[in-house]
Amino acid sequence: MEQSTKQLFLKYIRNLTSQQENDLVLSMMQNGGYQKEWEEALMEFQSEFEEGREETVLDDQQVLFQKIESRTTLKKAKKPLLWIGYAASVVLISAIAYLVLKPATKPVIMATNSTTKPAGKTGGHKWIKLPDGTSVQLNNDSRLIYDQRFEGKEKREVTLYGEAFFDVAHDAAHPFVIHTGKITTTVLGTAFNISAYDHQKAVTVTVTRGRVMVQRADKTLAVLTPNEQLSWKIGQEYLNKQTVNAEKVTTWKAQDLIMDDITLLQASELISKRYGIEVLFKSDQVKTCRFTAAFLNRNNITQVTEVLSAITGASFERKGNQLFIDGAGCEN
């Protein structure tokens, strides 16, 4: 990788580039070929941002956002834009945000963990879309280790440190297995929560939908169904299986807005519930705009609507306790 290219991208994200450098970055985006450098620059910026280093404090975040927003002319490009990222979204949601292998008419924001390999720092909430389409919400101080590709493997295996909620993509031929210390959890299909923090010295599995098999070595400890929970403490043989309210167990993720391949109409329902506001549409066409985005528990409604406006082209106007959405629609 050309270090100078990565540094140019970092400078651009920090809103420190000249007009000539801006033009160079946008030209490189349109021509393609620098996806790796862009992603690594975003990763480095995210790390610096979360650590609160002074050099990542932008003088004017709105200026940066407007600069990114001005790229909307590129959405009409005839060929797919393979690596354009919304750097302003990184500022707004403190997550790595980029378009990857998607046509310009279907923009995607992916909030990913930096632990696609066995390493990486932990921090606040994260949302990850795994290669098979599985959605993972990570709680505070948690990380997930997984392969960047599952193709050619009998199992889709990941390792969890901390707590996460999994919504696993169905694939009967390739079981999804989560390793948490000596405990393995195999998905028979499909949504569940695992808590396995080191300091707790325990593993707790709670099922919200489908069936999950929990094992230790080759011994099956339990097969759990919705609203069932299994807890096992390290160093003890005693197992605690009980019926619980799975929704209460997973309240930690309630304030995260995970918009995974949904329409603006569906997103409006999530926004209304999350922020206690009435959402109204001035245009029926814009309701069907489809996208993927993740907003974590620390994001306010203004940050959410600014990012959604950038990636869908819709306009958002708030009047008191009402939010109005308008726009010409999207070519989904």
TORKOL-4160 file (C-alpha; in steps of 0.2 Angstrom, whole numbers, padded with zeros to 4 digits, m for minus):
332
<pt num="1" X="0000" Y="0000" Z="0000"/>
<pt num="2" X="0006" Y="0017" Z="m0004"/>
<pt num="3" X="0008" Y="0026" Z="0013"/>
<pt num="4" X="0006" Y="0043" Z="0004"/>
<pt num="5" X="m0011" Y="0038" Z="m0003"/>
<pt num="6" X="m0017" Y="0033" Z="0014"/>
<pt num="7" X="m0011" Y="0049" Z="0022"/>
<pt num="8" X="m0020" Y="0059" Z="0009"/>
<pt num="9" X="m0036" Y="0050" Z="0013"/>
<pt num="10" X="m0033" Y="0053" Z="0031"/>
<pt num="11" X="m0030" Y="0072" Z="0028"/>
<pt num="12" X="m0046" Y="0072" Z="0017"/>
<pt num="13" X="m0057" Y="0064" Z="0031"/>
<pt num="14" X="m0050" Y="0077" Z="0044"/>
<pt num="15" X="m0055" Y="0091" Z="0032"/>
<pt num="16" X="m0037" Y="0097" Z="0030"/>
<pt num="17" X="m0035" Y="0096" Z="0012"/>
<pt num="18" X="m0033" Y="0110" Z="m0001"/>
<pt num="19" X="m0045" Y="0112" Z="m0016"/>
<pt num="20" X="m0032" Y="0104" Z="m0027"/>
<pt num="21" X="m0031" Y="0089" Z="m0015"/>
<pt num="22" X="m0050" Y="0088" Z="m0014"/>
<pt num="23" X="m0051" Y="0086" Z="m0033"/>
<pt num="24" X="m0037" Y="0073" Z="m0033"/>
<pt num="25" X="m0046" Y="0062" Z="m0020"/>
<pt num="26" X="m0063" Y="0064" Z="m0029"/>
<pt num="27" X="m0055" Y="0059" Z="m0045"/>
<pt num="28" X="m0047" Y="0044" Z="m0037"/>
<pt num="29" X="m0064" Y="0039" Z="m0030"/>
<pt num="30" X="m0072" Y="0039" Z="m0047"/>
<pt num="31" X="m0058" Y="0030" Z="m0056"/>
<pt num="32" X="m0057" Y="0016" Z="m0042"/>
<pt num="33" X="m0042" Y="0006" Z="m0037"/>
<pt num="34" X="m0039" Y="0013" Z="m0020"/>
<pt num="35" X="m0052" Y="0004" Z="m0009"/>
<pt num="36" X="m0039" Y="m0004" Z="0002"/>
<pt num="37" X="m0031" Y="0012" Z="0006"/>
<pt num="38" X="m0047" Y="0021" Z="0009"/>
<pt num="39" X="m0053" Y="0007" Z="0021"/>
<pt num="40" X="m0037" Y="0007" Z="0031"/>
<pt num="41" X="m0038" Y="0026" Z="0032"/>
<pt num="42" X="m0055" Y="0025" Z="0039"/>
<pt num="43" X="m0050" Y="0012" Z="0052"/>
<pt num="44" X="m0036" Y="0023" Z="0058"/>
<pt num="45" X="m0047" Y="0038" Z="0059"/>
<pt num="46" X="m0060" Y="0028" Z="0069"/>
<pt num="47" X="m0047" Y="0022" Z="0081"/>
<pt num="48" X="m0040" Y="0039" Z="0084"/>
<pt num="49" X="m0058" Y="0047" Z="0085"/>
<pt num="50" X="m0063" Y="0034" Z="0099"/>
<pt num="51" X="m0047" Y="0037" Z="0108"/>
<pt num="52" X="m0051" Y="0056" Z="0108"/>
<pt num="53" X="m0034" Y="0061" Z="0101"/>
<pt num="54" X="m0033" Y="0080" Z="0098"/>
<pt num="55" X="m0028" Y="0079" Z="0080"/>
<pt num="56" X="m0044" Y="0071" Z="0075"/>
<pt num="57" X="m0055" Y="0085" Z="0082"/>
<pt num="58" X="m0062" Y="0093" Z="0067"/>
<pt num="59" X="m0064" Y="0112" Z="0066"/>
<pt num="60" X="m0081" Y="0111" Z="0058"/>
<pt num="61" X="m0089" Y="0094" Z="0056"/>
<pt num="62" X="m0103" Y="0102" Z="0046"/>
<pt num="63" X="m0091" Y="0108" Z="0032"/>
<pt num="64" X="m0084" Y="0091" Z="0030"/>
<pt num="65" X="m0102" Y="0084" Z="0029"/>
<pt num="66" X="m0107" Y="0096" Z="0016"/>
<pt num="67" X="m0091" Y="0092" Z="0006"/>
<pt num="68" X="m0096" Y="0073" Z="0006"/>
<pt num="69" X="m0114" Y="0077" Z="0002"/>
<pt num="70" X="m0108" Y="0087" Z="m0013"/>
<pt num="71" X="m0103" Y="0070" Z="m0021"/>
<pt num="72" X="m0121" Y="0066" Z="m0025"/>
<pt num="73" X="m0117" Y="0070" Z="m0043"/>
<pt num="74" X="m0107" Y="0054" Z="m0043"/>
<pt num="75" X="m0123" Y="0044" Z="m0039"/>
<pt num="76" X="m0128" Y="0045" Z="m0057"/>
<pt num="77" X="m0112" Y="0037" Z="m0064"/>
<pt num="78" X="m0115" Y="0023" Z="m0076"/>
<pt num="79" X="m0102" Y="0011" Z="m0068"/>
<pt num="80" X="m0103" Y="0005" Z="m0050"/>
<pt num="81" X="m0092" Y="0015" Z="m0038"/>
<pt num="82" X="m0082" Y="0001" Z="m0029"/>
<pt num="83" X="m0075" Y="0010" Z="m0014"/>
<pt num="84" X="m0083" Y="0028" Z="m0011"/>
<pt num="85" X="m0085" Y="0031" Z="0007"/>
<pt num="86" X="m0095" Y="0044" Z="0017"/>
<pt num="87" X="m0081" Y="0051" Z="0028"/>
<pt num="88" X="m0094" Y="0063" Z="0036"/>
<pt num="89" X="m0103" Y="0047" Z="0042"/>
<pt num="90" X="m0087" Y="0042" Z="0051"/>
<pt num="91" X="m0088" Y="0058" Z="0060"/>
<pt num="92" X="m0106" Y="0057" Z="0064"/>
<pt num="93" X="m0108" Y="0039" Z="0069"/>
<pt num="94" X="m0090" Y="0036" Z="0074"/>
<pt num="95" X="m0089" Y="0020" Z="0064"/>
<pt num="96" X="m0081" Y="0014" Z="0048"/>
<pt num="97" X="m0093" Y="0019" Z="0034"/>
<pt num="98" X="m0090" Y="0015" Z="0016"/>
<pt num="99" X="m0098" Y="0009" Z="0000"/>
<pt num="100" X="m0092" Y="m0008" Z="m0006"/>
<pt num="101" X="m0095" Y="m0017" Z="m0022"/>
<pt num="102" X="m0113" Y="m0009" Z="m0023"/>
<pt num="103" X="m0120" Y="0001" Z="m0038"/>
<pt num="104" X="m0121" Y="0020" Z="m0034"/>
<pt num="105" X="m0140" Y="0018" Z="m0034"/>
<pt num="106" X="m0139" Y="0007" Z="m0019"/>
<pt num="107" X="m0128" Y="0016" Z="m0006"/>
<pt num="108" X="m0123" Y="0006" Z="0009"/>
<pt num="109" X="m0116" Y="0011" Z="0026"/>
<pt num="110" X="m0108" Y="m0003" Z="0035"/>
<pt num="111" X="m0103" Y="0000" Z="0053"/>
<pt num="112" X="m0089" Y="m0013" Z="0056"/>
<pt num="113" X="m0078" Y="m0019" Z="0070"/>
<pt num="114" X="m0059" Y="m0017" Z="0067"/>
<pt num="115" X="m0058" Y="m0035" Z="0073"/>
<pt num="116" X="m0059" Y="m0044" Z="0056"/>
<pt num="117" X="m0043" Y="m0052" Z="0062"/>
<pt num="118" X="m0038" Y="m0058" Z="0079"/>
<pt num="119" X="m0034" Y="m0041" Z="0087"/>
<pt num="120" X="m0041" Y="m0024" Z="0089"/>
<pt num="121" X="m0046" Y="m0013" Z="0103"/>
<pt num="122" X="m0063" Y="m0014" Z="0111"/>
<pt num="123" X="m0075" Y="0001" Z="0115"/>
<pt num="124" X="m0093" Y="0005" Z="0113"/>
<pt num="125" X="m0107" Y="m0003" Z="0103"/>
<pt num="126" X="m0102" Y="m0010" Z="0086"/>
<pt num="127" X="m0112" Y="m0017" Z="0072"/>
<pt num="128" X="m0105" Y="m0030" Z="0060"/>
<pt num="129" X="m0112" Y="m0038" Z="0044"/>
<pt num="130" X="m0102" Y="m0054" Z="0042"/>
<pt num="131" X="m0098" Y="m0061" Z="0024"/>
<pt num="132" X="m0113" Y="m0073" Z="0025"/>
<pt num="133" X="m0125" Y="m0059" Z="0029"/>
<pt num="134" X="m0126" Y="m0063" Z="0047"/>
<pt num="135" X="m0129" Y="m0047" Z="0058"/>
<pt num="136" X="m0120" Y="m0045" Z="0074"/>
<pt num="137" X="m0122" Y="m0031" Z="0087"/>
<pt num="138" X="m0108" Y="m0030" Z="0100"/>
<pt num="139" X="m0110" Y="m0023" Z="0117"/>
<pt num="140" X="m0098" Y="m0012" Z="0126"/>
<pt num="141" X="m0080" Y="m0019" Z="0128"/>
<pt num="142" X="m0083" Y="m0033" Z="0116"/>
<pt num="143" X="m0075" Y="m0040" Z="0101"/>
<pt num="144" X="m0078" Y="m0053" Z="0088"/>
<pt num="145" X="m0064" Y="m0063" Z="0078"/>
<pt num="146" X="m0070" Y="m0070" Z="0062"/>
<pt num="147" X="m0064" Y="m0074" Z="0044"/>
<pt num="148" X="m0066" Y="m0062" Z="0030"/>
<pt num="149" X="m0072" Y="m0076" Z="0020"/>
<pt num="150" X="m0083" Y="m0092" Z="0024"/>
<pt num="151" X="m0082" Y="m0100" Z="0007"/>
<pt num="152" X="m0075" Y="m0117" Z="0006"/>
<pt num="153" X="m0077" Y="m0121" Z="0024"/>
<pt num="154" X="m0089" Y="m0133" Z="0032"/>
<pt num="155" X="m0093" Y="m0122" Z="0047"/>
<pt num="156" X="m0095" Y="m0103" Z="0049"/>
<pt num="157" X="m0085" Y="m0101" Z="0065"/>
<pt num="158" X="m0082" Y="m0085" Z="0075"/>
<pt num="159" X="m0075" Y="m0081" Z="0092"/>
<pt num="160" X="m0083" Y="m0069" Z="0104"/>
<pt num="161" X="m0076" Y="m0059" Z="0119"/>
<pt num="162" X="m0089" Y="m0050" Z="0128"/>
<pt num="163" X="m0107" Y="m0049" Z="0124"/>
<pt num="164" X="m0116" Y="m0049" Z="0107"/>
<pt num="165" X="m0133" Y="m0052" Z="0099"/>
<pt num="166" X="m0133" Y="m0063" Z="0083"/>
<pt num="167" X="m0145" Y="m0063" Z="0069"/>
<pt num="168" X="m0139" Y="m0077" Z="0059"/>
<pt num="169" X="m0141" Y="m0080" Z="0040"/>
<pt num="170" X="m0149" Y="m0097" Z="0037"/>
<pt num="171" X="m0138" Y="m0109" Z="0029"/>
<pt num="172" X="m0142" Y="m0127" Z="0033"/>
<pt num="173" X="m0127" Y="m0134" Z="0025"/>
<pt num="174" X="m0115" Y="m0123" Z="0035"/>
<pt num="175" X="m0118" Y="m0122" Z="0053"/>
<pt num="176" X="m0114" Y="m0106" Z="0062"/>
<pt num="177" X="m0103" Y="m0109" Z="0077"/>
<pt num="178" X="m0098" Y="m0096" Z="0091"/>
<pt num="179" X="m0083" Y="m0100" Z="0102"/>
<pt num="180" X="m0083" Y="m0092" Z="0120"/>
<pt num="181" X="m0069" Y="m0100" Z="0130"/>
<pt num="182" X="m0074" Y="m0119" Z="0132"/>
<pt num="183" X="m0092" Y="m0116" Z="0127"/>
<pt num="184" X="m0097" Y="m0118" Z="0109"/>
<pt num="185" X="m0114" Y="m0112" Z="0103"/>
<pt num="186" X="m0121" Y="m0119" Z="0086"/>
<pt num="187" X="m0135" Y="m0111" Z="0077"/>
<pt num="188" X="m0149" Y="m0122" Z="0072"/>
<pt num="189" X="m0158" Y="m0105" Z="0066"/>
<pt num="190" X="m0157" Y="m0090" Z="0071"/>
<pt num="191" X="m0157" Y="m0075" Z="0084"/>
<pt num="192" X="m0149" Y="m0075" Z="0101"/>
<pt num="193" X="m0139" Y="m0066" Z="0114"/>
<pt num="194" X="m0122" Y="m0072" Z="0121"/>
<pt num="195" X="m0114" Y="m0064" Z="0136"/>
<pt num="196" X="m0096" Y="m0070" Z="0140"/>
<pt num="197" X="m0086" Y="m0056" Z="0148"/>
<pt num="198" X="m0069" Y="m0062" Z="0155"/>
<pt num="199" X="m0072" Y="m0054" Z="0172"/>
<pt num="200" X="m0089" Y="m0063" Z="0174"/>
<pt num="201" X="m0081" Y="m0080" Z="0172"/>
<pt num="202" X="m0097" Y="m0086" Z="0165"/>
<pt num="203" X="m0106" Y="m0089" Z="0148"/>
<pt num="204" X="m0125" Y="m0085" Z="0146"/>
<pt num="205" X="m0134" Y="m0089" Z="0131"/>
<pt num="206" X="m0152" Y="m0082" Z="0128"/>
<pt num="207" X="m0163" Y="m0086" Z="0113"/>
<pt num="208" X="m0175" Y="m0074" Z="0105"/>
<pt num="209" X="m0180" Y="m0084" Z="0089"/>
<pt num="210" X="m0176" Y="m0101" Z="0083"/>
<pt num="211" X="m0166" Y="m0115" Z="0091"/>
<pt num="212" X="m0148" Y="m0114" Z="0097"/>
<pt num="213" X="m0137" Y="m0129" Z="0103"/>
<pt num="214" X="m0124" Y="m0126" Z="0117"/>
<pt num="215" X="m0110" Y="m0138" Z="0119"/>
<pt num="216" X="m0095" Y="m0140" Z="0130"/>
<pt num="217" X="m0082" Y="m0151" Z="0121"/>
<pt num="218" X="m0092" Y="m0164" Z="0113"/>
<pt num="219" X="m0106" Y="m0164" Z="0126"/>
<pt num="220" X="m0122" Y="m0156" Z="0122"/>
<pt num="221" X="m0127" Y="m0145" Z="0137"/>
<pt num="222" X="m0144" Y="m0139" Z="0131"/>
<pt num="223" X="m0154" Y="m0135" Z="0115"/>
<pt num="224" X="m0163" Y="m0119" Z="0118"/>
<pt num="225" X="m0179" Y="m0111" Z="0111"/>
<pt num="226" X="m0186" Y="m0094" Z="0112"/>
<pt num="227" X="m0186" Y="m0086" Z="0129"/>
<pt num="228" X="m0174" Y="m0100" Z="0136"/>
<pt num="229" X="m0158" Y="m0096" Z="0144"/>
<pt num="230" X="m0143" Y="m0106" Z="0149"/>
<pt num="231" X="m0129" Y="m0100" Z="0161"/>
<pt num="232" X="m0113" Y="m0109" Z="0165"/>
<pt num="233" X="m0099" Y="m0103" Z="0176"/>
<pt num="234" X="m0081" Y="m0107" Z="0172"/>
<pt num="235" X="m0074" Y="m0120" Z="0184"/>
<pt num="236" X="m0091" Y="m0127" Z="0189"/>
<pt num="237" X="m0102" Y="m0142" Z="0182"/>
<pt num="238" X="m0118" Y="m0134" Z="0188"/>
<pt num="239" X="m0129" Y="m0127" Z="0174"/>
<pt num="240" X="m0143" Y="m0115" Z="0176"/>
<pt num="241" X="m0157" Y="m0117" Z="0162"/>
<pt num="242" X="m0172" Y="m0106" Z="0164"/>
<pt num="243" X="m0186" Y="m0097" Z="0156"/>
<pt num="244" X="m0183" Y="m0078" Z="0154"/>
<pt num="245" X="m0190" Y="m0063" Z="0145"/>
<pt num="246" X="m0177" Y="m0062" Z="0131"/>
<pt num="247" X="m0183" Y="m0044" Z="0126"/>
<pt num="248" X="m0177" Y="m0038" Z="0143"/>
<pt num="249" X="m0161" Y="m0048" Z="0142"/>
<pt num="250" X="m0157" Y="m0039" Z="0126"/>
<pt num="251" X="m0162" Y="m0021" Z="0132"/>
<pt num="252" X="m0144" Y="m0016" Z="0130"/>
<pt num="253" X="m0146" Y="m0015" Z="0111"/>
<pt num="254" X="m0163" Y="m0006" Z="0111"/>
<pt num="255" X="m0155" Y="0011" Z="0107"/>
<pt num="256" X="m0145" Y="0005" Z="0092"/>
<pt num="257" X="m0153" Y="0008" Z="0076"/>
<pt num="258" X="m0149" Y="m0006" Z="0064"/>
<pt num="259" X="m0156" Y="m0003" Z="0047"/>
<pt num="260" X="m0151" Y="m0018" Z="0037"/>
<pt num="261" X="m0157" Y="m0018" Z="0019"/>
<pt num="262" X="m0173" Y="m0009" Z="0024"/>
<pt num="263" X="m0184" Y="0005" Z="0016"/>
<pt num="264" X="m0186" Y="0023" Z="0022"/>
<pt num="265" X="m0203" Y="0018" Z="0027"/>
<pt num="266" X="m0197" Y="0004" Z="0038"/>
<pt num="267" X="m0183" Y="0016" Z="0045"/>
<pt num="268" X="m0196" Y="0029" Z="0049"/>
<pt num="269" X="m0204" Y="0017" Z="0061"/>
<pt num="270" X="m0188" Y="0013" Z="0070"/>
<pt num="271" X="m0184" Y="0032" Z="0071"/>
<pt num="272" X="m0201" Y="0035" Z="0078"/>
<pt num="273" X="m0199" Y="0022" Z="0092"/>
<pt num="274" X="m0181" Y="0026" Z="0096"/>
<pt num="275" X="m0183" Y="0045" Z="0098"/>
<pt num="276" X="m0202" Y="0047" Z="0102"/>
<pt num="277" X="m0206" Y="0057" Z="0087"/>
<pt num="278" X="m0220" Y="0057" Z="0074"/>
<pt num="279" X="m0213" Y="0054" Z="0056"/>
<pt num="280" X="m0223" Y="0059" Z="0041"/>
<pt num="281" X="m0219" Y="0058" Z="0023"/>
<pt num="282" X="m0223" Y="0072" Z="0010"/>
<pt num="283" X="m0219" Y="0060" Z="m0004"/>
<pt num="284" X="m0224" Y="0042" Z="m0007"/>
<pt num="285" X="m0210" Y="0039" Z="m0019"/>
<pt num="286" X="m0196" Y="0041" Z="m0006"/>
<pt num="287" X="m0204" Y="0028" Z="0005"/>
<pt num="288" X="m0197" Y="0014" Z="m0005"/>
<pt num="289" X="m0178" Y="0020" Z="m0005"/>
<pt num="290" X="m0169" Y="0005" Z="0001"/>
<pt num="291" X="m0152" Y="0006" Z="0011"/>
<pt num="292" X="m0141" Y="m0002" Z="0025"/>
<pt num="293" X="m0135" Y="0009" Z="0039"/>
<pt num="294" X="m0131" Y="0007" Z="0057"/>
<pt num="295" X="m0132" Y="0021" Z="0071"/>
<pt num="296" X="m0126" Y="0017" Z="0088"/>
<pt num="297" X="m0133" Y="0021" Z="0105"/>
<pt num="298" X="m0124" Y="0038" Z="0106"/>
<pt num="299" X="m0131" Y="0045" Z="0090"/>
<pt num="300" X="m0144" Y="0059" Z="0091"/>
<pt num="301" X="m0158" Y="0061" Z="0078"/>
<pt num="302" X="m0150" Y="0075" Z="0069"/>
<pt num="303" X="m0135" Y="0064" Z="0066"/>
<pt num="304" X="m0146" Y="0050" Z="0060"/>
<pt num="305" X="m0156" Y="0061" Z="0048"/>
<pt num="306" X="m0140" Y="0070" Z="0041"/>
<pt num="307" X="m0133" Y="0053" Z="0036"/>
<pt num="308" X="m0149" Y="0046" Z="0029"/>
<pt num="309" X="m0151" Y="0062" Z="0018"/>
<pt num="310" X="m0133" Y="0059" Z="0011"/>
<pt num="311" X="m0136" Y="0041" Z="0006"/>
<pt num="312" X="m0154" Y="0042" Z="0000"/>
<pt num="313" X="m0155" Y="0060" Z="m0006"/>
<pt num="314" X="m0171" Y="0062" Z="0004"/>
<pt num="315" X="m0174" Y="0079" Z="0014"/>
<pt num="316" X="m0178" Y="0079" Z="0033"/>
<pt num="317" X="m0186" Y="0093" Z="0041"/>
<pt num="318" X="m0191" Y="0093" Z="0060"/>
<pt num="319" X="m0205" Y="0104" Z="0067"/>
<pt num="320" X="m0208" Y="0101" Z="0085"/>
<pt num="321" X="m0212" Y="0083" Z="0088"/>
<pt num="322" X="m0214" Y="0079" Z="0070"/>
<pt num="323" X="m0201" Y="0074" Z="0057"/>
<pt num="324" X="m0206" Y="0077" Z="0038"/>
<pt num="325" X="m0197" Y="0067" Z="0025"/>
<pt num="326" X="m0198" Y="0072" Z="0006"/>
<pt num="327" X="m0189" Y="0067" Z="m0010"/>
<pt num="328" X="m0190" Y="0061" Z="m0027"/>
<pt num="329" X="m0187" Y="0043" Z="m0023"/>
<pt num="330" X="m0173" Y="0031" Z="m0027"/>
<pt num="331" X="m0168" Y="0019" Z="m0041"/>
<pt num="332" X="m0168" Y="0003" Z="m0031"/>
